[in-house]
Amino acid sequence: MEGRTFYQKIDADDTPLDSAGRLCHLGAMTIARISELERKTTQSGKANAGRWLLEFERQEPLRPDPLTGWNGSGDTRPQVRMTFASKEAAVAYCDKHGLAHHVLPAAPVRLKIQAYADNFR
């Protein structure tokens, strides 16, 4: 019986798990990328600052479709994007579900402070 996955149910939320306690539909080799959401260039407010994004890395390479020429893949994991209020919440989600993860910090914001008159020099 080696190489088979056995599923069990958790009573609280009926989430199917394998024998190691990981989510069945994600698999053991799924790698999550956690990054801080960056502010859009056209927005000056800080309403959604500090939000963190969890997305899964692609497991299959992109290949061109012979009919249309568009790049595609059968891997649907990169389509899943989840946001969290904090980095700790995103890491806790990965730990709870047995996902390998790495954290990418946001690039530092550099402000270029200048006077309006400097545009005409």
Biopython code that builds the backbone (N, CA, C, O; Angstrom):
import numpy as np
from Bio.PDB.StructureBuilder import StructureBuilder

atoms = [
    (1, "MET", "N", (0.817, -1.193, 0.000)),
    (1, "MET", "CA", (0.000, 0.000, 0.000)),
    (1, "MET", "C", (0.860, 1.256, 0.000)),
    (1, "MET", "O", (0.352, 2.339, 0.290)),
    (2, "GLU", "N", (2.114, 1.146, -0.308)),
    (2, "GLU", "CA", (2.999, 2.285, -0.289)),
    (2, "GLU", "C", (2.728, 3.180, -1.502)),
    (2, "GLU", "O", (2.438, 2.684, -2.590)),
    (3, "GLY", "N", (2.822, 4.480, -1.314)),
    (3, "GLY", "CA", (2.614, 5.422, -2.400)),
    (3, "GLY", "C", (1.172, 5.883, -2.533)),
    (3, "GLY", "O", (0.884, 6.723, -3.385)),
    (4, "ARG", "N", (0.259, 5.368, -1.727)),
    (4, "ARG", "CA", (-1.130, 5.785, -1.773)),
    (4, "ARG", "C", (-1.378, 6.833, -0.698)),
    (4, "ARG", "O", (-0.720, 6.834, 0.342)),
    (5, "THR", "N", (-2.319, 7.714, -0.952)),
    (5, "THR", "CA", (-2.675, 8.743, 0.008)),
    (5, "THR", "C", (-4.025, 8.403, 0.617)),
    (5, "THR", "O", (-4.982, 8.136, -0.109)),
    (6, "PHE", "N", (-4.112, 8.411, 1.918)),
    (6, "PHE", "CA", (-5.363, 8.150, 2.605)),
    (6, "PHE", "C", (-5.893, 9.472, 3.138)),
    (6, "PHE", "O", (-5.136, 10.287, 3.664)),
    (7, "TYR", "N", (-7.184, 9.676, 3.000)),
    (7, "TYR", "CA", (-7.802, 10.925, 3.399)),
    (7, "TYR", "C", (-8.612, 10.738, 4.667)),
    (7, "TYR", "O", (-9.212, 9.688, 4.896)),
    (8, "GLN", "N", (-8.615, 11.766, 5.476)),
    (8, "GLN", "CA", (-9.433, 11.764, 6.669)),
    (8, "GLN", "C", (-10.136, 13.113, 6.723)),
    (8, "GLN", "O", (-9.679, 14.068, 6.096)),
    (9, "LYS", "N", (-11.215, 13.207, 7.443)),
    (9, "LYS", "CA", (-11.961, 14.456, 7.560)),
    (9, "LYS", "C", (-11.753, 15.050, 8.940)),
    (9, "LYS", "O", (-11.631, 14.333, 9.933)),
    (10, "ILE", "N", (-11.715, 16.358, 8.982)),
    (10, "ILE", "CA", (-11.673, 17.067, 10.258)),
    (10, "ILE", "C", (-13.097, 17.498, 10.554)),
    (10, "ILE", "O", (-13.774, 18.020, 9.669)),
    (11, "ASP", "N", (-13.564, 17.293, 11.767)),
    (11, "ASP", "CA", (-14.948, 17.583, 12.113)),
    (11, "ASP", "C", (-15.269, 19.071, 12.061)),
    (11, "ASP", "O", (-16.392, 19.441, 11.716)),
    (12, "ALA", "N", (-14.307, 19.938, 12.396)),
    (12, "ALA", "CA", (-14.590, 21.363, 12.520)),
    (12, "ALA", "C", (-15.006, 21.987, 11.194)),
    (12, "ALA", "O", (-16.034, 22.661, 11.135)),
    (13, "ASP", "N", (-14.239, 21.782, 10.135)),
    (13, "ASP", "CA", (-14.556, 22.454, 8.871)),
    (13, "ASP", "C", (-14.612, 21.500, 7.682)),
    (13, "ASP", "O", (-14.679, 21.956, 6.540)),
    (14, "ASP", "N", (-14.587, 20.197, 7.916)),
    (14, "ASP", "CA", (-14.679, 19.182, 6.853)),
    (14, "ASP", "C", (-13.633, 19.380, 5.758)),
    (14, "ASP", "O", (-13.936, 19.202, 4.578)),
    (15, "THR", "N", (-12.427, 19.739, 6.126)),
    (15, "THR", "CA", (-11.349, 19.894, 5.164)),
    (15, "THR", "C", (-10.640, 18.561, 4.992)),
    (15, "THR", "O", (-10.191, 17.979, 5.980)),
    (16, "PRO", "N", (-10.523, 18.048, 3.742)),
    (16, "PRO", "CA", (-9.837, 16.776, 3.563)),
    (16, "PRO", "C", (-8.332, 16.934, 3.755)),
    (16, "PRO", "O", (-7.719, 17.848, 3.204)),
    (17, "LEU", "N", (-7.742, 16.035, 4.543)),
    (17, "LEU", "CA", (-6.307, 16.063, 4.811)),
    (17, "LEU", "C", (-5.710, 14.717, 4.456)),
    (17, "LEU", "O", (-6.398, 13.697, 4.491)),
    (18, "ASP", "N", (-4.416, 14.714, 4.110)),
    (18, "ASP", "CA", (-3.734, 13.440, 3.914)),
    (18, "ASP", "C", (-3.198, 12.961, 5.260)),
    (18, "ASP", "O", (-3.456, 13.578, 6.294)),
    (19, "SER", "N", (-2.458, 11.869, 5.239)),
    (19, "SER", "CA", (-2.003, 11.278, 6.504)),
    (19, "SER", "C", (-1.014, 12.161, 7.255)),
    (19, "SER", "O", (-0.843, 11.996, 8.463)),
    (20, "ALA", "N", (-0.349, 13.107, 6.558)),
    (20, "ALA", "CA", (0.598, 13.997, 7.221)),
    (20, "ALA", "C", (-0.081, 15.262, 7.734)),
    (20, "ALA", "O", (0.578, 16.098, 8.353)),
    (21, "GLY", "N", (-1.384, 15.423, 7.493)),
    (21, "GLY", "CA", (-2.089, 16.601, 7.978)),
    (21, "GLY", "C", (-2.067, 17.766, 7.010)),
    (21, "GLY", "O", (-2.412, 18.882, 7.401)),
    (22, "ARG", "N", (-1.678, 17.553, 5.768)),
    (22, "ARG", "CA", (-1.639, 18.620, 4.769)),
    (22, "ARG", "C", (-2.937, 18.607, 3.962)),
    (22, "ARG", "O", (-3.611, 17.581, 3.873)),
    (23, "LEU", "N", (-3.276, 19.747, 3.378)),
    (23, "LEU", "CA", (-4.444, 19.802, 2.500)),
    (23, "LEU", "C", (-4.208, 18.919, 1.284)),
    (23, "LEU", "O", (-3.130, 18.961, 0.690)),
    (24, "CYS", "N", (-5.194, 18.127, 0.909)),
    (24, "CYS", "CA", (-5.032, 17.150, -0.172)),
    (24, "CYS", "C", (-4.852, 17.799, -1.534)),
    (24, "CYS", "O", (-4.004, 17.369, -2.316)),
    (25, "HIS", "N", (-5.632, 18.821, -1.827)),
    (25, "HIS", "CA", (-5.617, 19.367, -3.171)),
    (25, "HIS", "C", (-4.391, 20.225, -3.470)),
    (25, "HIS", "O", (-4.168, 20.580, -4.628)),
    (26, "LEU", "N", (-3.594, 20.569, -2.467)),
    (26, "LEU", "CA", (-2.410, 21.389, -2.712)),
    (26, "LEU", "C", (-1.163, 20.559, -2.952)),
    (26, "LEU", "O", (-0.296, 20.977, -3.720)),
    (27, "GLY", "N", (-1.042, 19.426, -2.338)),
    (27, "GLY", "CA", (0.119, 18.583, -2.559)),
    (27, "GLY", "C", (1.306, 18.984, -1.712)),
    (27, "GLY", "O", (1.357, 20.082, -1.158)),
    (28, "ALA", "N", (2.261, 18.074, -1.622)),
    (28, "ALA", "CA", (3.416, 18.285, -0.760)),
    (28, "ALA", "C", (4.446, 19.214, -1.382)),
    (28, "ALA", "O", (5.215, 19.841, -0.653)),
    (29, "MET", "N", (4.486, 19.323, -2.696)),
    (29, "MET", "CA", (5.530, 20.112, -3.359)),
    (29, "MET", "C", (5.088, 21.539, -3.665)),
    (29, "MET", "O", (5.822, 22.266, -4.334)),
    (30, "THR", "N", (3.923, 21.962, -3.203)),
    (30, "THR", "CA", (3.443, 23.306, -3.473)),
    (30, "THR", "C", (4.263, 24.312, -2.674)),
    (30, "THR", "O", (4.447, 24.162, -1.467)),
    (31, "ILE", "N", (4.750, 25.332, -3.362)),
    (31, "ILE", "CA", (5.547, 26.376, -2.722)),
    (31, "ILE", "C", (4.756, 27.676, -2.789)),
    (31, "ILE", "O", (4.312, 28.090, -3.860)),
    (32, "ALA", "N", (4.585, 28.310, -1.645)),
    (32, "ALA", "CA", (3.854, 29.568, -1.567)),
    (32, "ALA", "C", (4.837, 30.726, -1.490)),
    (32, "ALA", "O", (5.889, 30.626, -0.858)),
    (33, "ARG", "N", (4.481, 31.821, -2.140)),
    (33, "ARG", "CA", (5.273, 33.048, -2.101)),
    (33, "ARG", "C", (4.457, 34.095, -1.358)),
    (33, "ARG", "O", (3.324, 34.384, -1.743)),
    (34, "ILE", "N", (5.017, 34.663, -0.302)),
    (34, "ILE", "CA", (4.341, 35.680, 0.497)),
    (34, "ILE", "C", (5.049, 36.998, 0.253)),
    (34, "ILE", "O", (6.253, 37.119, 0.480)),
    (35, "SER", "N", (4.288, 37.996, -0.216)),
    (35, "SER", "CA", (4.893, 39.301, -0.497)),
    (35, "SER", "C", (3.960, 40.397, -0.014)),
    (35, "SER", "O", (2.750, 40.200, 0.100)),
    (36, "GLU", "N", (4.540, 41.544, 0.264)),
    (36, "GLU", "CA", (3.748, 42.684, 0.709)),
    (36, "GLU", "C", (3.163, 43.377, -0.513)),
    (36, "GLU", "O", (3.862, 43.622, -1.496)),
    (37, "LEU", "N", (1.869, 43.689, -0.440)),
    (37, "LEU", "CA", (1.229, 44.374, -1.560)),
    (37, "LEU", "C", (1.800, 45.779, -1.682)),
    (37, "LEU", "O", (1.925, 46.503, -0.695)),
    (38, "GLU", "N", (2.139, 46.144, -2.891)),
    (38, "GLU", "CA", (2.700, 47.468, -3.106)),
    (38, "GLU", "C", (1.591, 48.425, -3.505)),
    (38, "GLU", "O", (0.586, 48.027, -4.094)),
    (39, "ARG", "N", (1.787, 49.673, -3.179)),
    (39, "ARG", "CA", (0.835, 50.715, -3.530)),
    (39, "ARG", "C", (0.897, 50.962, -5.034)),
    (39, "ARG", "O", (1.972, 50.968, -5.633)),
    (40, "LYS", "N", (-0.272, 51.166, -5.630)),
    (40, "LYS", "CA", (-0.314, 51.478, -7.061)),
    (40, "LYS", "C", (0.334, 52.836, -7.290)),
    (40, "LYS", "O", (0.286, 53.710, -6.425)),
    (41, "THR", "N", (0.928, 53.001, -8.437)),
    (41, "THR", "CA", (1.631, 54.244, -8.738)),
    (41, "THR", "C", (0.684, 55.436, -8.755)),
    (41, "THR", "O", (1.069, 56.542, -8.375)),
    (42, "THR", "N", (-0.537, 55.220, -9.187)),
    (42, "THR", "CA", (-1.478, 56.329, -9.310)),
    (42, "THR", "C", (-2.191, 56.653, -8.005)),
    (42, "THR", "O", (-3.021, 57.562, -7.979)),
    (43, "GLN", "N", (-1.900, 55.947, -6.930)),
    (43, "GLN", "CA", (-2.557, 56.189, -5.653)),
    (43, "GLN", "C", (-1.576, 56.786, -4.666)),
    (43, "GLN", "O", (-0.438, 56.335, -4.545)),
    (44, "SER", "N", (-2.031, 57.798, -3.970)),
    (44, "SER", "CA", (-1.157, 58.419, -2.982)),
    (44, "SER", "C", (-1.552, 58.046, -1.562)),
    (44, "SER", "O", (-0.783, 58.290, -0.632)),
    (45, "GLY", "N", (-2.725, 57.464, -1.369)),
    (45, "GLY", "CA", (-3.194, 57.117, -0.032)),
    (45, "GLY", "C", (-2.539, 55.858, 0.507)),
    (45, "GLY", "O", (-1.869, 55.129, -0.224)),
    (46, "LYS", "N", (-2.737, 55.615, 1.769)),
    (46, "LYS", "CA", (-2.147, 54.446, 2.421)),
    (46, "LYS", "C", (-3.231, 53.553, 3.015)),
    (46, "LYS", "O", (-3.021, 52.934, 4.058)),
    (47, "ALA", "N", (-4.404, 53.481, 2.350)),
    (47, "ALA", "CA", (-5.544, 52.739, 2.897)),
    (47, "ALA", "C", (-5.252, 51.248, 3.015)),
    (47, "ALA", "O", (-5.589, 50.656, 4.041)),
    (48, "ASN", "N", (-4.652, 50.624, 2.033)),
    (48, "ASN", "CA", (-4.394, 49.184, 2.070)),
    (48, "ASN", "C", (-2.930, 48.864, 2.348)),
    (48, "ASN", "O", (-2.455, 47.780, 2.010)),
    (49, "ALA", "N", (-2.225, 49.789, 2.954)),
    (49, "ALA", "CA", (-0.816, 49.547, 3.261)),
    (49, "ALA", "C", (-0.702, 48.468, 4.330)),
    (49, "ALA", "O", (-1.524, 48.393, 5.244)),
    (50, "GLY", "N", (0.311, 47.646, 4.205)),
    (50, "GLY", "CA", (0.539, 46.599, 5.187)),
    (50, "GLY", "C", (-0.184, 45.302, 4.887)),
    (50, "GLY", "O", (-0.138, 44.387, 5.709)),
    (51, "ARG", "N", (-0.847, 45.178, 3.750)),
    (51, "ARG", "CA", (-1.518, 43.939, 3.371)),
    (51, "ARG", "C", (-0.491, 43.005, 2.748)),
    (51, "ARG", "O", (0.450, 43.458, 2.097)),
    (52, "TRP", "N", (-0.666, 41.704, 2.945)),
    (52, "TRP", "CA", (0.267, 40.698, 2.439)),
    (52, "TRP", "C", (-0.457, 39.755, 1.503)),
    (52, "TRP", "O", (-1.608, 39.392, 1.743)),
    (53, "LEU", "N", (0.215, 39.360, 0.439)),
    (53, "LEU", "CA", (-0.348, 38.511, -0.604)),
    (53, "LEU", "C", (0.325, 37.148, -0.577)),
    (53, "LEU", "O", (1.552, 37.057, -0.527)),
    (54, "LEU", "N", (-0.480, 36.085, -0.609)),
    (54, "LEU", "CA", (0.042, 34.729, -0.705)),
    (54, "LEU", "C", (-0.382, 34.185, -2.059)),
    (54, "LEU", "O", (-1.572, 34.141, -2.373)),
    (55, "GLU", "N", (0.576, 33.778, -2.848)),
    (55, "GLU", "CA", (0.285, 33.152, -4.140)),
    (55, "GLU", "C", (1.210, 31.962, -4.321)),
    (55, "GLU", "O", (2.294, 31.908, -3.742)),
    (56, "PHE", "N", (0.773, 31.018, -5.125)),
    (56, "PHE", "CA", (1.518, 29.787, -5.306)),
    (56, "PHE", "C", (2.382, 29.865, -6.555)),
    (56, "PHE", "O", (1.976, 30.435, -7.568)),
    (57, "GLU", "N", (3.568, 29.293, -6.476)),
    (57, "GLU", "CA", (4.472, 29.309, -7.621)),
    (57, "GLU", "C", (4.058, 28.248, -8.632)),
    (57, "GLU", "O", (3.454, 27.231, -8.290)),
    (58, "ARG", "N", (4.397, 28.516, -9.869)),
    (58, "ARG", "CA", (4.048, 27.627, -10.967)),
    (58, "ARG", "C", (4.872, 26.345, -10.886)),
    (58, "ARG", "O", (6.087, 26.390, -10.689)),
    (59, "GLN", "N", (4.200, 25.200, -11.040)),
    (59, "GLN", "CA", (4.873, 23.904, -11.000)),
    (59, "GLN", "C", (5.152, 23.363, -12.401)),
    (59, "GLN", "O", (6.062, 22.555, -12.581)),
    (60, "GLU", "N", (4.378, 23.802, -13.389)),
    (60, "GLU", "CA", (4.576, 23.370, -14.772)),
    (60, "GLU", "C", (5.033, 24.560, -15.600)),
    (60, "GLU", "O", (4.602, 25.684, -15.343)),
    (61, "PRO", "N", (5.888, 24.344, -16.579)),
    (61, "PRO", "CA", (6.323, 25.467, -17.414)),
    (61, "PRO", "C", (5.208, 25.910, -18.363)),
    (61, "PRO", "O", (4.319, 25.132, -18.710)),
    (62, "LEU", "N", (5.276, 27.169, -18.768)),
    (62, "LEU", "CA", (4.346, 27.663, -19.781)),
    (62, "LEU", "C", (4.727, 27.070, -21.128)),
    (62, "LEU", "O", (5.909, 26.901, -21.428)),
    (63, "ARG", "N", (3.742, 26.762, -21.921)),
    (63, "ARG", "CA", (4.001, 26.249, -23.265)),
    (63, "ARG", "C", (3.028, 26.924, -24.228)),
    (63, "ARG", "O", (1.893, 27.212, -23.850)),
    (64, "PRO", "N", (3.449, 27.178, -25.451)),
    (64, "PRO", "CA", (2.560, 27.858, -26.403)),
    (64, "PRO", "C", (1.451, 26.924, -26.898)),
    (64, "PRO", "O", (1.680, 25.742, -27.156)),
    (65, "ASP", "N", (0.267, 27.477, -27.022)),
    (65, "ASP", "CA", (-0.865, 26.744, -27.573)),
    (65, "ASP", "C", (-0.671, 26.667, -29.087)),
    (65, "ASP", "O", (-0.451, 27.700, -29.719)),
    (66, "PRO", "N", (-0.745, 25.478, -29.689)),
    (66, "PRO", "CA", (-0.492, 25.372, -31.124)),
    (66, "PRO", "C", (-1.525, 26.107, -31.981)),
    (66, "PRO", "O", (-1.211, 26.528, -33.094)),
    (67, "LEU", "N", (-2.749, 26.267, -31.480)),
    (67, "LEU", "CA", (-3.789, 26.922, -32.273)),
    (67, "LEU", "C", (-3.699, 28.436, -32.212)),
    (67, "LEU", "O", (-3.733, 29.103, -33.246)),
    (68, "THR", "N", (-3.582, 28.986, -31.002)),
    (68, "THR", "CA", (-3.604, 30.443, -30.847)),
    (68, "THR", "C", (-2.218, 31.055, -30.687)),
    (68, "THR", "O", (-2.022, 32.234, -30.983)),
    (69, "GLY", "N", (-1.260, 30.264, -30.223)),
    (69, "GLY", "CA", (0.071, 30.799, -29.976)),
    (69, "GLY", "C", (0.223, 31.427, -28.605)),
    (69, "GLY", "O", (1.316, 31.868, -28.248)),
    (70, "TRP", "N", (-0.848, 31.476, -27.831)),
    (70, "TRP", "CA", (-0.778, 32.043, -26.488)),
    (70, "TRP", "C", (-0.079, 31.069, -25.564)),
    (70, "TRP", "O", (-0.163, 29.855, -25.750)),
    (71, "ASN", "N", (0.615, 31.603, -24.564)),
    (71, "ASN", "CA", (1.266, 30.746, -23.575)),
    (71, "ASN", "C", (0.250, 30.306, -22.536)),
    (71, "ASN", "O", (-0.586, 31.094, -22.095)),
    (72, "GLY", "N", (0.331, 29.044, -22.152)),
    (72, "GLY", "CA", (-0.593, 28.518, -21.159)),
    (72, "GLY", "C", (-0.008, 27.307, -20.476)),
    (72, "GLY", "O", (1.073, 26.831, -20.825)),
    (73, "SER", "N", (-0.742, 26.817, -19.496)),
    (73, "SER", "CA", (-0.300, 25.679, -18.715)),
    (73, "SER", "C", (-1.523, 25.022, -18.092)),
    (73, "SER", "O", (-2.574, 25.650, -17.967)),
    (74, "GLY", "N", (-1.389, 23.775, -17.706)),
    (74, "GLY", "CA", (-2.455, 23.096, -17.002)),
    (74, "GLY", "C", (-2.414, 23.353, -15.508)),
    (74, "GLY", "O", (-3.286, 22.887, -14.775)),
    (75, "ASP", "N", (-1.416, 24.087, -15.051)),
    (75, "ASP", "CA", (-1.241, 24.367, -13.637)),
    (75, "ASP", "C", (-2.139, 25.537, -13.238)),
    (75, "ASP", "O", (-1.957, 26.652, -13.725)),
    (76, "THR", "N", (-3.102, 25.288, -12.357)),
    (76, "THR", "CA", (-4.028, 26.346, -11.943)),
    (76, "THR", "C", (-3.630, 26.998, -10.625)),
    (76, "THR", "O", (-4.309, 27.921, -10.176)),
    (77, "ARG", "N", (-2.562, 26.553, -10.001)),
    (77, "ARG", "CA", (-2.164, 27.119, -8.704)),
    (77, "ARG", "C", (-1.826, 28.605, -8.756)),
    (77, "ARG", "O", (-2.172, 29.321, -7.816)),
    (78, "PRO", "N", (-1.162, 29.115, -9.813)),
    (78, "PRO", "CA", (-0.858, 30.556, -9.809)),
    (78, "PRO", "C", (-2.098, 31.450, -9.881)),
    (78, "PRO", "O", (-1.992, 32.657, -9.667)),
    (79, "GLN", "N", (-3.261, 30.884, -10.176)),
    (79, "GLN", "CA", (-4.476, 31.691, -10.233)),
    (79, "GLN", "C", (-5.025, 32.003, -8.847)),
    (79, "GLN", "O", (-5.852, 32.902, -8.694)),
    (80, "VAL", "N", (-4.572, 31.267, -7.843)),
    (80, "VAL", "CA", (-5.065, 31.458, -6.471)),
    (80, "VAL", "C", (-4.231, 32.538, -5.801)),
    (80, "VAL", "O", (-3.007, 32.432, -5.714)),
    (81, "ARG", "N", (-4.910, 33.577, -5.328)),
    (81, "ARG", "CA", (-4.246, 34.679, -4.625)),
    (81, "ARG", "C", (-5.053, 34.991, -3.380)),
    (81, "ARG", "O", (-6.256, 35.239, -3.461)),
    (82, "MET", "N", (-4.393, 34.981, -2.225)),
    (82, "MET", "CA", (-5.057, 35.273, -0.962)),
    (82, "MET", "C", (-4.355, 36.435, -0.285)),
    (82, "MET", "O", (-3.128, 36.526, -0.310)),
    (83, "THR", "N", (-5.122, 37.315, 0.312)),
    (83, "THR", "CA", (-4.536, 38.441, 1.029)),
    (83, "THR", "C", (-4.736, 38.240, 2.525)),
    (83, "THR", "O", (-5.727, 37.661, 2.971)),
    (84, "PHE", "N", (-3.765, 38.735, 3.285)),
    (84, "PHE", "CA", (-3.778, 38.625, 4.740)),
    (84, "PHE", "C", (-3.465, 39.993, 5.334)),
    (84, "PHE", "O", (-2.799, 40.817, 4.708)),
    (85, "ALA", "N", (-3.950, 40.218, 6.536)),
    (85, "ALA", "CA", (-3.719, 41.500, 7.201)),
    (85, "ALA", "C", (-2.282, 41.659, 7.677)),
    (85, "ALA", "O", (-1.796, 42.782, 7.815)),
    (86, "SER", "N", (-1.596, 40.541, 7.932)),
    (86, "SER", "CA", (-0.220, 40.633, 8.420)),
    (86, "SER", "C", (0.612, 39.489, 7.845)),
    (86, "SER", "O", (0.085, 38.486, 7.365)),
    (87, "LYS", "N", (1.914, 39.673, 7.911)),
    (87, "LYS", "CA", (2.828, 38.628, 7.453)),
    (87, "LYS", "C", (2.711, 37.392, 8.331)),
    (87, "LYS", "O", (2.785, 36.265, 7.841)),
    (88, "GLU", "N", (2.531, 37.602, 9.616)),
    (88, "GLU", "CA", (2.423, 36.483, 10.548)),
    (88, "GLU", "C", (1.197, 35.616, 10.251)),
    (88, "GLU", "O", (1.246, 34.397, 10.413)),
    (89, "ALA", "N", (0.100, 36.240, 9.817)),
    (89, "ALA", "CA", (-1.109, 35.481, 9.483)),
    (89, "ALA", "C", (-0.878, 34.627, 8.241)),
    (89, "ALA", "O", (-1.344, 33.489, 8.179)),
    (90, "ALA", "N", (-0.170, 35.160, 7.258)),
    (90, "ALA", "CA", (0.118, 34.400, 6.041)),
    (90, "ALA", "C", (1.057, 33.230, 6.336)),
    (90, "ALA", "O", (0.858, 32.130, 5.821)),
    (91, "VAL", "N", (2.069, 33.460, 7.155)),
    (91, "VAL", "CA", (3.001, 32.390, 7.522)),
    (91, "VAL", "C", (2.281, 31.329, 8.352)),
    (91, "VAL", "O", (2.535, 30.135, 8.187)),
    (92, "ALA", "N", (1.383, 31.757, 9.244)),
    (92, "ALA", "CA", (0.620, 30.805, 10.052)),
    (92, "ALA", "C", (-0.273, 29.942, 9.170)),
    (92, "ALA", "O", (-0.434, 28.751, 9.438)),
    (93, "TYR", "N", (-0.859, 30.524, 8.121)),
    (93, "TYR", "CA", (-1.680, 29.751, 7.190)),
    (93, "TYR", "C", (-0.832, 28.673, 6.504)),
    (93, "TYR", "O", (-1.262, 27.526, 6.381)),
    (94, "CYS", "N", (0.368, 29.044, 6.060)),
    (94, "CYS", "CA", (1.253, 28.078, 5.398)),
    (94, "CYS", "C", (1.668, 26.971, 6.363)),
    (94, "CYS", "O", (1.697, 25.799, 5.989)),
    (95, "ASP", "N", (1.985, 27.336, 7.594)),
    (95, "ASP", "CA", (2.384, 26.334, 8.576)),
    (95, "ASP", "C", (1.227, 25.398, 8.916)),
    (95, "ASP", "O", (1.427, 24.194, 9.076)),
    (96, "LYS", "N", (0.028, 25.944, 9.025)),
    (96, "LYS", "CA", (-1.135, 25.130, 9.369)),
    (96, "LYS", "C", (-1.423, 24.095, 8.286)),
    (96, "LYS", "O", (-1.827, 22.971, 8.582)),
    (97, "HIS", "N", (-1.211, 24.486, 7.021)),
    (97, "HIS", "CA", (-1.544, 23.602, 5.908)),
    (97, "HIS", "C", (-0.332, 22.880, 5.329)),
    (97, "HIS", "O", (-0.453, 22.214, 4.301)),
    (98, "GLY", "N", (0.827, 22.995, 5.959)),
    (98, "GLY", "CA", (2.006, 22.253, 5.537)),
    (98, "GLY", "C", (2.586, 22.700, 4.216)),
    (98, "GLY", "O", (3.086, 21.877, 3.449)),
    (99, "LEU", "N", (2.527, 23.998, 3.935)),
    (99, "LEU", "CA", (3.044, 24.534, 2.675)),
    (99, "LEU", "C", (4.443, 25.095, 2.873)),
    (99, "LEU", "O", (4.698, 25.823, 3.833)),
    (100, "ALA", "N", (5.342, 24.757, 1.968)),
    (100, "ALA", "CA", (6.652, 25.408, 1.972)),
    (100, "ALA", "C", (6.434, 26.841, 1.487)),
    (100, "ALA", "O", (5.636, 27.073, 0.578)),
    (101, "HIS", "N", (7.129, 27.791, 2.080)),
    (101, "HIS", "CA", (6.905, 29.186, 1.709)),
    (101, "HIS", "C", (8.203, 29.985, 1.827)),
    (101, "HIS", "O", (9.139, 29.595, 2.525)),
    (102, "HIS", "N", (8.224, 31.099, 1.130)),
    (102, "HIS", "CA", (9.288, 32.076, 1.330)),
    (102, "HIS", "C", (8.675, 33.468, 1.272)),
    (102, "HIS", "O", (7.696, 33.701, 0.563)),
    (103, "VAL", "N", (9.261, 34.382, 2.022)),
    (103, "VAL", "CA", (8.730, 35.732, 2.175)),
    (103, "VAL", "C", (9.586, 36.701, 1.373)),
    (103, "VAL", "O", (10.811, 36.716, 1.495)),
    (104, "LEU", "N", (8.922, 37.512, 0.549)),
    (104, "LEU", "CA", (9.595, 38.547, -0.228)),
    (104, "LEU", "C", (9.204, 39.910, 0.337)),
    (104, "LEU", "O", (8.047, 40.309, 0.210)),
    (105, "PRO", "N", (10.129, 40.630, 0.954)),
    (105, "PRO", "CA", (9.771, 41.948, 1.480)),
    (105, "PRO", "C", (9.582, 42.947, 0.332)),
    (105, "PRO", "O", (10.171, 42.806, -0.739)),
    (106, "ALA", "N", (8.757, 43.946, 0.582)),
    (106, "ALA", "CA", (8.511, 44.977, -0.429)),
    (106, "ALA", "C", (9.747, 45.861, -0.582)),
    (106, "ALA", "O", (10.517, 46.057, 0.358)),
    (107, "ALA", "N", (9.908, 46.379, -1.779)),
    (107, "ALA", "CA", (11.021, 47.295, -2.026)),
    (107, "ALA", "C", (10.780, 48.589, -1.243)),
    (107, "ALA", "O", (9.636, 49.024, -1.115)),
    (108, "PRO", "N", (11.831, 49.200, -0.725)),
    (108, "PRO", "CA", (11.630, 50.446, 0.025)),
    (108, "PRO", "C", (11.127, 51.558, -0.900)),
    (108, "PRO", "O", (11.545, 51.670, -2.053)),
    (109, "VAL", "N", (10.228, 52.367, -0.365)),
    (109, "VAL", "CA", (9.662, 53.475, -1.133)),
    (109, "VAL", "C", (10.600, 54.666, -1.023)),
    (109, "VAL", "O", (10.937, 55.113, 0.073)),
    (110, "ARG", "N", (11.016, 55.171, -2.181)),
    (110, "ARG", "CA", (11.894, 56.344, -2.202)),
    (110, "ARG", "C", (11.083, 57.532, -2.688)),
    (110, "ARG", "O", (10.500, 57.503, -3.772)),
    (111, "LEU", "N", (11.054, 58.556, -1.886)),
    (111, "LEU", "CA", (10.349, 59.776, -2.270)),
    (111, "LEU", "C", (11.340, 60.780, -2.827)),
    (111, "LEU", "O", (12.391, 61.035, -2.240)),
    (112, "LYS", "N", (10.985, 61.344, -3.969)),
    (112, "LYS", "CA", (11.810, 62.376, -4.568)),
    (112, "LYS", "C", (11.131, 63.707, -4.280)),
    (112, "LYS", "O", (10.161, 64.081, -4.940)),
    (113, "ILE", "N", (11.647, 64.407, -3.295)),
    (113, "ILE", "CA", (11.037, 65.662, -2.879)),
    (113, "ILE", "C", (11.691, 66.793, -3.651)),
    (113, "ILE", "O", (12.906, 66.989, -3.619)),
    (114, "GLN", "N", (10.834, 67.529, -4.346)),
    (114, "GLN", "CA", (11.327, 68.659, -5.124)),
    (114, "GLN", "C", (10.234, 69.706, -5.199)),
    (114, "GLN", "O", (9.057, 69.414, -4.987)),
    (115, "ALA", "N", (10.631, 70.907, -5.499)),
    (115, "ALA", "CA", (9.677, 71.994, -5.668)),
    (115, "ALA", "C", (9.102, 71.951, -7.078)),
    (115, "ALA", "O", (9.742, 71.438, -7.996)),
    (116, "TYR", "N", (7.914, 72.479, -7.251)),
    (116, "TYR", "CA", (7.279, 72.499, -8.567)),
    (116, "TYR", "C", (8.127, 73.296, -9.557)),
    (116, "TYR", "O", (8.159, 72.969, -10.744)),
    (117, "ALA", "N", (8.804, 74.324, -9.088)),
    (117, "ALA", "CA", (9.627, 75.162, -9.956)),
    (117, "ALA", "C", (10.812, 74.382, -10.548)),
    (117, "ALA", "O", (11.351, 74.766, -11.586)),
    (118, "ASP", "N", (11.212, 73.293, -9.892)),
    (118, "ASP", "CA", (12.335, 72.507, -10.409)),
    (118, "ASP", "C", (11.992, 71.829, -11.738)),
    (118, "ASP", "O", (12.894, 71.405, -12.459)),
    (119, "ASN", "N", (10.721, 71.721, -12.066)),
    (119, "ASN", "CA", (10.336, 71.125, -13.351)),
    (119, "ASN", "C", (10.688, 72.012, -14.527)),
    (119, "ASN", "O", (10.721, 71.537, -15.662)),
    (120, "PHE", "N", (10.948, 73.274, -14.291)),
    (120, "PHE", "CA", (11.187, 74.226, -15.379)),
    (120, "PHE", "C", (12.628, 74.696, -15.430)),
    (120, "PHE", "O", (12.919, 75.692, -16.092)),
    (121, "ARG", "N", (13.524, 74.024, -14.764)),
    (121, "ARG", "CA", (14.936, 74.430, -14.793)),
    (121, "ARG", "C", (15.677, 73.649, -15.823)),
    (121, "ARG", "O", (16.879, 73.845, -16.000)),
]
sb = StructureBuilder()
sb.init_structure("model")
sb.init_model(0)
sb.init_chain("A")
sb.init_seg("    ")
for serial, (resi, resn, name, xyz) in enumerate(atoms, 1):
    if name == "N":
        sb.init_residue(resn, " ", resi, " ")
    sb.init_atom(name, np.array(xyz, "f"), 0.0, 1.0, " ", f" {name:<3s}", serial, name[0])
structure = sb.get_structure()
